[in-house]
Structure formats: C-alpha cells, structure tokens
Amino acid sequence: MDAELVNDETAGASVVVHTDRDQHLSPETVAAIEASVADSTRRAYGTDQAAFADWCETEDRTAVPASAETMAEWVRHLTVTPRPRTRRPAGPSTIERAMSAVTSWHEDQGRPKPNMRGARAVLNAYKDRLAVAKAATAQVRQATAALPPQIRVMLAGVDRSTIAGKRNAALVLLGFATAARVSELVALDVDTVTEAEHGFDVTLYRKKVRKHTPNPILYGTDPATCPLRALRVYLDALAAAGRTDGPLFVRVDRWDRVAPPMTRRGRVIGDPAGRLTAEAAAEVIERLAAAADLSGDWSGHSLRRGFATAARAAGHDPLEIARAGGWVDGSRVLARYMDDVDRVKNSPLVGIGL
C-alpha cells in the first residue's frame, strides 16, 4: 500500500502519512540493527530500561514518553536507593549510563528524547555531595595502566614451556602492542597475522570506529617482553598442535590440550573452535597481575590504557597514538589517559625556578 497524501490546510501543502507497512521492520532487520551495538552495552541498557519501567509502574508514571519531572524523580531515586549487590546507591557513571539507556529507548520507539535538565541538575548535586564526602564513587574509575615494568613482572611468573604460558605471554604482549580491547583481541584469527619485513602485521577490526587497522608488530629491546618473539613462539606451538587456522587465542586446559570440548550438564558449551571469550582474556590479565602481587584495579582494559600512557610518555604524537589504537577522533577517554602524563610533563611549575 502506498503512503497517503493528506492536505494540511494550515501549511498549505500536502503531508505524507506513512502506513503501518512503511513503519514495519522485519525480524532480520531488527537483529541487524541490534548487532551494531556491543553485547555488553545492549545487556546493560536492557537492564537499565527494565529497572526504569518497573520503577515507573510502581510510581504510577509513564515510562515512554517520560516527562522531565519523571526523569528528575527517577535520577533522585537512583542517588538515594542502595543497590542489592553493593548496598550503596549507584555511582554517577552508572546513573549516566542509565539515563542514556532511557534516551535510547525513546529513540528506538520514535519518540523525542526526554527533557533531562532537571535530571542533570539532580545528578550534578549528587556528584558535588560525593566529592565533598570524599567518596570513592566521586572519581571516574579507570583500569590500572599496564606499563612495560608491570608487564615484565606479570610475565616473570609465566611458565612459557607450556602452550598455555605461551598463549598468555602472546596475549598480554600483543594486546599491549596493538592497544586492543579484549573483544578485539579474541576476535583475531591465525590468518590475520601476516609476515612482514619488519616482523608481523596484525589487522584488528575496531568495532567502535568501524575500521580495520593494520598494526605492525616489531622486535622489542627485551626478549622477555618482545611481542614479536612471543607471538612467533605461540604460533609455532599452535602449528605443532595442528592449529594453522581458526581463532588465534584459544582455550587451553590444565593438561595443555588445545580447544578441548566443554560441557555443562551434558550439553556442549563454548565456542566449538575453542576461541577465548573476552571475559576469559580479561581474566588472564587479572590473574597474572594478582599472581605478581600488583596493586591497582586490573582489567582487560589495562593493556589498552598502558599503551596510550607509555606511548605518550615516550613523546609520541597523540594523533599517531589514536590511529594505532583505533580511538575515535577527539576521544575523551584517550585524552584522559594522555593527561595523566602531560599534567606532570607540561606542568606550569616546570622550569619556573622553584
């Protein structure tokens, strides 16, 4: 059925009114749209949207479209209501995400974005209150940067005579050398590593910027932390185990078996090809940091932050750092990482004669 033309006498022109068919999306298209959003973001938004809908029902308010007053009241509710797991109200960054989730929900339903002016004022007052109280949640939580000295300590305790040890060393060093998110790291296949005159080229797909970035892997000055040597040793070990294609980073059990089948209650689980999950890759980094007795907030993001920090400290240009790591132009996160270095190196206190 064609769209209908309706005469708008006030505007003096015909207006197109779409039919139900015009506004219909097939299940396949809905799935394609959802696939453009990271799984973790989609899950978090879904949780936030469900919580908002439940609160609105309890308060006898309309969730979509939400009024400015509803948004302000909901944000105030989040700042004073303890969460079941932590027994404390949500932190500012969690509330920011929840507000974004509700905005996204409105957009998905073709509704205007809710007025957040009152909600934003409530959140700003909450941030001030936390800062005055010196609460930990007042600070933006960041992963500890994995710098070369820390990486050396982490890898010193790795048994590199095993396939698991070779994999863990390659995972840490390649993750640092490419500034990879763990999701990008585990998505690599063996054939994305190619020989080059300088060593290796590794091509990662940076989902956030929708680009493939070829990253040169060069020899390091210290054999213990050389990403090229570690990757070559690991590839040789995979080849010896009969793995010359498929996922690059695979699960290895305690008996050093590569990609063993996994079952739970008689049902096969995990990737059939043995590909590591992003969560498993992050656990490798966290485990190695804990075994090395390193303090800090270690996560899969520690390698990416460490690369940016170390590269800036070595004097590399911010634009080149951003291109190498697949950061979007003007990334506030990258700027924050580099500020950690620049605030000392470029401090106005330097060279003024104190």
C-alpha positions in Angstrom: 0.0 0.0 0.0 1.4 3.5 -0.9 1.8 6.2 1.6 -1.2 8.5 1.8 -1.2 12.3 0.9 -3.2 14.3 3.4 -3.9 18.0 2.7 -2.6 20.2 5.5 -4.7 23.4 5.2 -2.6 25.3 7.9 0.6 24.7 6.0 -0.9 25.0 2.6 0.7 21.8 1.4 0.2 18.0 1.3 1.8 16.0 4.0 2.9 12.3 3.6 1.4 10.0 6.2 3.2 6.7 6.4 1.2 3.4 6.5 1.8 0.6 9.0 3.8 -1.2 6.3 6.1 1.8 5.9 7.0 1.6 9.6 7.4 -2.1 9.7 10.8 -3.8 10.4 11.4 -7.4 9.6 12.9 -9.6 12.4 16.1 -9.9 10.3 16.5 -6.1 10.1 15.8 -5.7 13.8 18.6 -8.3 14.5 20.9 -6.4 12.2 20.3 -3.1 14.0 20.9 -4.8 17.4 24.1 -6.3 16.2 25.6 -2.9 15.6 25.6 -2.3 19.4 28.2 -4.1 21.6 26.7 -7.1 23.5 27.8 -5.6 26.9 26.1 -2.2 26.1 22.9 -3.9 24.9 22.8 -6.0 28.1 23.4 -3.0 30.3 20.9 -0.9 28.5 18.3 -3.6 28.7 18.8 -3.9 32.5 18.5 -0.2 32.9 15.4 0.1 30.8 13.7 -2.7 32.6 14.5 -1.1 36.0 13.2 2.2 34.8 10.0 0.6 33.6 9.5 -1.2 36.9 10.0 2.0 38.9 7.6 3.9 36.7 4.9 1.2 37.2 5.4 1.4 41.0 5.2 5.1 40.9 2.3 5.2 38.5 4.3 7.1 36.0 4.6 6.8 32.2 7.9 5.3 31.1 7.7 6.3 27.4 7.3 9.1 26.7 8.8 10.2 30.0 8.3 13.7 31.3 11.1 15.9 32.6 9.6 15.5 36.1 9.7 11.7 35.9 13.3 11.8 34.8 14.3 14.1 37.6 12.5 11.9 40.2 14.0 8.7 38.8 17.5 10.1 39.0 17.0 11.3 42.6 15.7 7.8 43.3 18.9 6.2 42.0 21.1 8.6 44.1 19.5 7.5 47.4 18.4 3.9 46.8 21.0 1.2 47.8 21.6 -1.5 45.1 21.2 -5.1 46.2 24.8 -6.2 45.4 26.7 -3.2 46.8 24.3 -2.0 49.4 25.1 1.5 48.2 23.4 3.8 45.7 24.7 3.8 42.1 27.7 5.9 41.2 27.5 8.9 38.8 28.8 6.9 35.9 26.2 4.2 36.3 23.5 6.8 36.5 24.8 8.5 33.4 24.6 5.1 31.6 21.0 4.6 32.8 20.0 8.0 31.6 21.5 7.2 28.2 19.6 3.9 28.2 16.3 5.6 28.7 17.1 8.2 25.9 18.0 5.3 23.6 14.7 3.6 24.5 12.8 6.7 23.4 14.7 6.9 20.2 14.1 3.2 19.4 10.3 3.9 19.7 10.4 7.0 17.5 9.8 9.3 20.5 11.6 12.7 21.2 14.4 12.5 23.8 13.1 13.2 27.3 14.0 16.6 28.8 16.9 15.8 31.1 17.5 19.3 32.5 16.1 18.6 36.0 17.6 15.1 36.0 21.0 16.5 35.1 20.7 19.1 37.9 19.9 16.3 40.4 22.9 14.3 39.2 25.3 17.3 39.4 24.2 17.9 43.0 24.9 14.2 43.8 28.4 14.5 42.3 29.1 17.5 44.5 27.8 15.7 47.5 30.0 12.7 46.8 33.1 14.9 46.2 32.6 16.7 49.5 32.3 13.4 51.3 35.4 12.2 49.5 33.5 9.1 48.3 35.4 6.7 46.0 32.5 6.8 43.6 33.1 10.6 43.0 36.2 9.7 41.0 36.0 8.2 37.5 37.0 4.6 37.8 39.9 3.7 35.5 41.7 0.5 34.9 45.3 0.5 36.1 47.7 1.1 33.2 49.8 -2.0 32.4 53.2 -0.3 31.6 56.3 -2.2 30.5 57.7 -2.6 34.0 54.5 -4.1 35.3 54.2 -6.3 32.3 57.7 -7.6 32.9 56.7 -8.5 36.5 53.5 -10.1 35.3 55.2 -12.3 32.8 58.1 -13.3 35.1 55.9 -15.9 36.7 54.5 -17.4 33.5 55.7 -20.9 32.6 56.5 -20.4 28.9 57.3 -24.0 28.4 53.6 -24.8 28.2 51.1 -23.8 25.4 49.0 -22.0 28.0 52.0 -20.0 29.1 53.0 -19.2 25.5 49.4 -18.1 24.8 49.2 -15.9 27.9 52.5 -14.2 27.1 51.4 -13.6 23.5 48.0 -12.3 24.6 49.4 -9.8 27.0 52.2 -8.5 24.7 50.1 -8.4 21.6 47.3 -6.8 23.5 49.6 -4.1 24.6 51.4 -3.6 21.3 48.1 -3.2 19.4 46.3 -1.3 22.2 43.5 -3.8 21.7 40.3 -4.1 23.6 40.0 -7.7 24.8 37.0 -8.2 22.5 39.1 -7.2 19.5 42.0 -9.4 20.7 39.9 -12.6 20.9 38.3 -11.9 17.5 41.7 -12.3 15.8 42.3 -15.4 13.6 45.6 -17.0 12.8 45.4 -15.7 9.2 45.1 -12.1 10.5 48.8 -12.4 11.4 51.0 -12.0 8.3 54.7 -12.0 7.9 56.3 -8.7 7.1 59.8 -7.3 6.6 59.6 -5.6 10.0 58.2 -8.7 11.7 54.4 -9.2 11.7 51.4 -7.2 10.7 48.2 -7.9 12.7 44.9 -6.5 11.4 42.3 -5.8 14.1 38.7 -4.8 13.5 37.9 -1.8 15.7 34.2 -2.1 16.1 33.7 1.3 17.7 35.2 3.2 14.7 34.1 0.5 12.2 37.6 0.2 10.7 40.3 -2.4 10.2 43.6 -1.2 11.5 46.9 -2.9 10.4 49.3 -2.9 13.3 53.0 -3.5 12.8 54.5 -5.9 15.4 58.1 -5.0 15.9 61.0 -6.5 17.9 61.3 -5.4 21.4 64.5 -4.5 23.2 63.9 -7.1 25.9 63.3 -10.7 24.7 61.2 -11.3 27.8 58.7 -8.7 26.7 59.2 -8.7 22.9 55.7 -9.1 21.3 57.1 -10.4 18.0 59.1 -13.2 19.7 56.2 -14.1 21.9 53.7 -14.2 19.0 56.1 -16.3 16.9 56.7 -18.8 19.7 52.9 -19.1 20.3 52.1 -19.6 16.6 54.7 -22.3 16.3 53.1 -24.1 19.3 49.7 -23.8 17.7 51.0 -25.3 14.4 52.7 -28.1 16.3 49.3 -28.9 17.9 47.7 -28.9 14.4 46.2 -25.4 14.6 47.2 -23.5 11.5 43.9 -21.6 11.0 40.9 -20.6 13.0 41.0 -18.5 16.2 44.3 -17.1 17.3 43.7 -17.2 21.1 42.1 -20.4 22.2 41.3 -22.1 25.4 43.9 -24.5 26.8 43.2 -26.8 29.7 45.4 -27.8 32.7 46.8 -30.7 30.6 47.8 -28.3 27.9 45.2 -29.6 25.5 44.2 -27.0 22.9 40.5 -26.2 22.5 39.2 -29.2 24.5 35.4 -29.8 24.3 33.5 -28.2 27.2 30.2 -29.5 28.6 27.8 -28.4 31.3 25.2 -30.9 32.5 25.8 -33.0 29.4 25.4 -30.1 27.0 28.3 -28.8 24.8 29.2 -25.2 25.7 31.7 -22.7 24.5 32.9 -21.9 21.0 33.3 -25.1 19.0 36.6 -23.9 17.6 37.9 -23.1 21.1 38.0 -19.3 20.7 38.6 -17.5 24.0 35.8 -15.2 25.2 36.6 -11.6 26.0 35.9 -12.3 29.7 38.4 -15.2 29.7 41.1 -13.0 28.1 40.4 -10.3 30.8 40.7 -13.0 33.5 44.2 -13.9 32.2 45.4 -10.3 32.7 43.7 -10.0 36.1 45.1 -13.4 37.3 48.7 -12.5 36.2 48.5 -9.2 38.0 47.2 -10.8 41.1 49.9 -13.6 41.0 52.6 -10.8 40.6 51.1 -9.1 43.7 50.5 -5.9 41.8 48.2 -3.4 43.4 45.5 -1.5 41.5 42.3 -2.0 39.5 43.4 -4.5 36.9 41.2 -5.5 34.0 41.2 -6.3 30.3 41.4 -2.6 29.6 44.8 -2.3 31.5 46.8 -3.1 28.3 45.0 -0.5 26.2 45.4 2.2 28.8 49.0 1.2 29.3 49.8 1.5 25.6 48.4 5.1 25.5 50.2 6.1 28.6 53.6 4.6 27.7 53.4 5.9 24.1 52.6 9.5 25.3 55.4 9.3 27.9 57.8 8.3 25.1 56.8 11.5 23.3 54.7 10.1 20.5 52.1 12.3 18.8 48.5 12.0 20.1 47.2 11.6 16.5 49.5 8.7 15.8 48.6 7.1 19.2 44.9 7.4 18.3 45.3 5.9 14.9 47.3 3.0 16.2 44.8 2.2 18.9 41.6 2.8 16.9 40.4 5.7 19.1 37.8 8.0 17.6 38.9 11.5 16.7 38.7 13.7 19.8 38.3 10.7 22.2 37.8 12.0 25.7 39.0 8.7 27.1 42.3 8.8 25.2 42.7 12.5 26.2 42.3 11.5 29.9 44.9 8.8 29.5 47.4 11.2 28.0 46.6 13.9 30.6 48.0 11.6 33.2 51.3 12.1 31.5 51.0 15.6 30.3 49.9 17.2 33.5 53.3 16.5 35.0 55.5 16.8 31.9 53.8 20.0 30.8 53.0 21.4 34.3 53.5 25.2 34.5 55.6 24.5 37.6 58.3 23.0 35.3 61.3 25.4 34.8 59.9 28.4 36.8 62.8 28.4 39.3 61.2 27.0 42.4 
